[in-house]
Each structure stands twice: as structure tokens, then as C-alpha cells.
């Protein structure tokens, strides 16, 4: 039992390291080669854990080989456009100039229901509002709306405003995240003053966020904003 646990910890560590080396992608964002490697990693990692006779060293060697192959393929795809098209394919337009490209949909075996669902996931509930739609190499669909259906921007309305940046978490579940001080308007002194003015302690706060100009959100453990 102890040997199996140790083998499990070793394999788990190796797979986590492999995934970290491969990069931060969700399953829906994986390229075909990355998906294949991910599936193979899961199969290989399970063998030495459930089968005590399976060589742990061999499993680690194969995991290392798969990582090396993925890095090599990624490097070649980066440097060689033809190789990239070969292993990853090309983006395909299924809507062009507001018209449905039925020929490409048949090639992709993409049904109308599949397309409508993908558009809804992009907050497009009316297909006639889409000017272009592309099936990307990772299977996701990107959409360009017709000009009359796009959201008006501040630039188009000629409205200027101050950039406040995104809110950063300063306190998370009663813990101060000091590395975010430099990204917004706070430091330890200002934070302490703010909390005292509201009769709050750090441990009372579930979430506190701030951007470059002000504190955006304070949510205490009792749910008060």
C-alpha cells in the first residue's frame, strides 16, 4: 500500500509538471496535438498507480518523451507556417458577409443547431446579426457583428475618460495580498486607515478590490457590501 501511494505521488507530480510545461489552456482551447498528448498522459499516468508491476521509470520516461514531442511540435508550428497548417488546420468561415456558408458547414460536419448554440454562447441570439463567424483551429467560434448591431464605444461617441485599470484583489478571505498594492492606489498605511474608518478588521473581510483610483468593492464575511 505504501509503495502504491508513493508511486501515485510521484506520477501526480510528474503529470502536474507536464501540464505546467505545456501551458495554461482549457480543454476547449487545446489544439489537436495538445489534446492527444493530454489523453495519452492520463492513460500512461494511471498504469503505474493501479498496476504495481508496471515500471514507474518507464512511465516517467514516456511522459518526458510526450512533453518533448509536444514542445518540438509547438516550436515547429511557430516557425513553419505550412507545418502549423498541417497539424492545426486553418480557421474556417461559416458566415461571410452575413451569409451562411453551407459548403463549409458540411465539410466541418457542423449542424445548424451546433452553429446556433455556439452563437448563443457569444451572446448572439439572432444569426442575422452576425456579419462573420469563424470556426477556429481549437473548435471555438469567433463572431463579428454587423456594424448596426455592435455596441457603441466611447471612442465612437468621442467621449474621453480616465483609465482606471482593472480591479485587483487586495484582501481575499481575510488575507492581504501585498503584491497587488503596487498595481492600484493602496499601501499598508492607506488600507489600515480605510479599515479603521469602517470599523473593520482584515479578518472580517471576504473580498476587497481596488483599481488605480479607488476601492471598488468590500464584501465582509457576513455578506454585507
C-alpha positions in Angstrom: 0.0 0.0 0.0 2.7 2.5 0.9 4.6 1.8 -2.3 1.4 2.4 -4.3 0.9 5.7 -2.5 4.5 6.8 -3.2 4.2 5.8 -6.8 0.9 7.8 -7.0 2.5 10.9 -5.6 5.5 10.7 -8.0 3.2 10.2 -11.0 0.9 13.0 -9.9 3.9 15.4 -9.5 5.2 14.4 -13.0 1.8 15.0 -14.7 1.3 18.3 -12.9 4.8 19.4 -14.1 4.0 18.2 -17.6 0.8 20.2 -17.8 2.5 23.3 -16.4 5.2 23.0 -19.1 2.6 22.6 -21.8 1.0 25.8 -20.8 -2.3 27.2 -19.4 -5.1 26.1 -21.7 -8.6 24.9 -21.0 -9.8 21.7 -22.7 -11.8 23.7 -25.2 -8.8 25.6 -26.2 -6.4 22.7 -26.9 -5.0 22.2 -30.3 -5.3 18.6 -31.7 -1.7 17.7 -30.8 -2.2 19.1 -27.3 -5.4 17.1 -26.8 -3.7 13.9 -28.0 -0.8 14.4 -25.5 -3.2 15.2 -22.7 -5.2 12.0 -23.3 -2.1 9.9 -23.6 -0.7 11.4 -20.4 -3.8 10.4 -18.4 -3.6 6.8 -19.7 0.1 6.4 -19.0 -0.1 8.1 -15.6 -2.8 5.6 -14.5 -0.8 2.5 -15.3 2.0 2.6 -12.6 -0.6 3.7 -10.0 -3.1 0.8 -10.5 -0.5 -1.8 -11.7 2.3 -2.4 -9.2 4.3 -4.4 -11.8 4.3 -1.6 -14.3 7.7 0.2 -14.3 7.4 3.6 -12.8 10.7 4.6 -14.5 9.2 3.6 -17.9 6.1 5.7 -17.3 8.1 8.8 -16.3 10.3 8.2 -19.4 7.2 8.1 -21.7 5.8 11.2 -20.0 9.1 13.0 -20.6 9.0 11.9 -24.3 5.5 13.2 -24.8 6.4 16.6 -23.3 9.5 16.7 -25.6 7.4 15.9 -28.6 4.8 18.5 -27.8 7.4 21.2 -27.3 9.1 20.2 -30.6 5.8 20.3 -32.5 4.9 23.6 -30.9 8.3 25.1 -31.9 8.0 23.8 -35.5 4.4 25.1 -35.7 5.7 28.5 -34.6 8.5 28.6 -37.1 6.9 26.8 -40.1 3.5 28.1 -41.3 3.0 25.1 -43.6 3.7 22.6 -40.7 1.3 24.6 -38.5 -1.5 24.4 -41.0 -0.8 20.7 -41.4 -1.1 19.8 -37.6 -3.5 22.6 -36.5 -5.5 23.3 -39.6 -7.0 26.7 -40.6 -9.8 28.9 -39.4 -12.9 28.4 -41.5 -15.6 31.0 -42.2 -19.1 29.6 -41.7 -20.7 33.0 -42.1 -19.4 35.6 -44.6 -20.9 39.0 -45.3 -23.9 37.9 -43.3 -24.5 34.8 -45.5 -24.3 31.2 -44.2 -21.6 29.2 -45.9 -23.3 25.8 -46.1 -20.5 24.2 -48.1 -18.0 24.8 -45.3 -20.5 23.7 -42.6 -20.9 20.4 -44.4 -17.1 19.9 -44.6 -16.9 20.6 -40.8 -20.0 18.4 -40.2 -21.4 21.4 -38.3 -25.1 21.3 -37.9 -27.3 24.4 -37.8 -28.1 23.6 -34.2 -24.4 23.4 -33.3 -23.8 26.8 -35.0 -26.8 28.5 -33.3 -25.6 27.1 -29.9 -22.1 28.4 -30.5 -23.5 31.9 -31.4 -25.7 32.0 -28.3 -22.6 31.3 -26.2 -21.2 34.5 -27.8 -24.4 36.3 -26.8 -25.7 36.3 -30.4 -29.2 35.0 -30.3 -30.1 36.2 -33.9 -28.0 34.7 -36.6 -28.9 37.6 -38.9 -26.9 40.0 -36.7 -23.6 38.1 -37.4 -21.5 39.5 -40.3 -18.7 36.9 -40.0 -18.3 33.8 -38.0 -15.2 31.6 -38.0 -14.6 28.1 -36.6 -11.1 28.5 -35.1 -8.5 25.7 -35.1 -9.3 24.8 -31.4 -13.0 24.4 -32.2 -14.2 27.7 -30.8 -16.3 30.1 -32.9 -15.5 33.8 -33.1 -18.1 36.2 -34.3 -18.0 39.7 -35.9 -21.4 41.5 -35.6 -22.8 43.7 -38.4 -22.0 47.4 -37.8 -25.6 48.3 -36.9 -25.6 45.6 -34.2 -22.3 46.5 -32.5 -22.1 48.2 -29.1 -21.3 51.8 -29.4 -17.8 52.6 -27.9 -16.7 55.7 -26.1 -14.3 56.4 -29.0 -17.1 56.4 -31.5 -19.1 58.8 -29.3 -16.0 60.9 -28.8 -16.2 60.6 -25.0 -12.9 60.7 -23.1 -12.4 59.2 -19.7 -9.7 58.3 -17.3 -8.3 54.8 -17.4 -8.8 53.3 -14.0 -7.5 49.8 -14.9 -9.0 46.6 -13.7 -9.8 46.0 -10.0 -7.2 43.9 -8.2 -7.9 41.8 -5.1 -6.3 43.4 -2.0 -7.9 41.2 0.6 -9.1 37.7 -0.1 -10.7 35.6 2.6 -9.1 37.6 5.4 -5.6 37.5 3.8 -3.8 40.7 2.5 -2.3 40.3 -1.0 0.6 42.8 -0.7 1.9 42.2 -4.2 -1.2 44.0 -5.6 -0.5 47.2 -3.7 1.7 48.5 -6.5 -1.0 47.9 -9.1 -3.6 50.2 -7.5 -4.0 53.1 -5.2 -3.3 51.4 -1.9 -0.5 50.7 0.5 -0.5 49.2 4.0 -1.0 52.6 5.6 -3.9 53.6 3.5 -5.5 50.1 3.8 -5.2 50.3 7.6 -6.8 53.8 7.6 -9.6 52.6 5.4 -10.4 49.6 7.6 -10.3 51.7 10.8 -12.7 54.3 9.3 -15.2 51.5 8.7 -14.6 49.7 11.9 -13.4 46.6 10.1 -10.5 44.2 10.6 -8.7 42.3 7.9 -10.1 39.0 9.1 -13.7 40.5 8.8 -13.3 40.9 5.0 -14.1 38.2 2.4 -13.1 40.3 -0.6 -11.7 43.8 -1.0 -10.8 45.1 -4.5 -9.3 48.3 -5.7 -8.2 49.9 -9.0 -5.8 52.8 -9.7 -8.3 55.4 -8.4 -10.4 53.9 -5.6 -11.6 51.0 -3.6 -14.2 49.2 -5.7 -15.7 46.5 -3.6 -15.7 45.5 0.1 -17.6 42.3 1.0 -17.5 41.2 4.6 -17.8 37.7 5.8 -21.4 38.3 6.8 -22.2 39.2 3.2 -22.5 43.0 3.5 -21.2 45.1 0.6 
